[in-house]
Amino acid sequence: MVYATKAGRNAQSVATDKAAVGDAQAATATTESMAKAQAEGPQSKDQLLDRLDAGTG
């Protein structure tokens, strides 16, 4: 019984860690996008539409 309880806790810990990794990756992607947008600076309407059409905006 002690082993089963410990295994359950370990499985829950792994699931929690995987969820935390997913959240961290999403936050990293958002931060990278924000940094890229700030570095590229203001853009014209045509430049924005070109980026959106290319799927990179």
MOCORWO-V56574 format. One line per field, one symbol per residue. phi: phi as a letter, one per 30 degrees, with the letter a starting at -180 (. if undefined). psi: psi as a letter, one per 40 degrees, with the letter a starting at -180 (. if undefined). Layout:
phi=???
psi=???
This chain:
phi=.dddddddddddddddddddddddddddddddddddddddidbdddddddddddicc
psi=dddddddddddddddddddddddddddddddddddddddeaiiidddddddddeee.
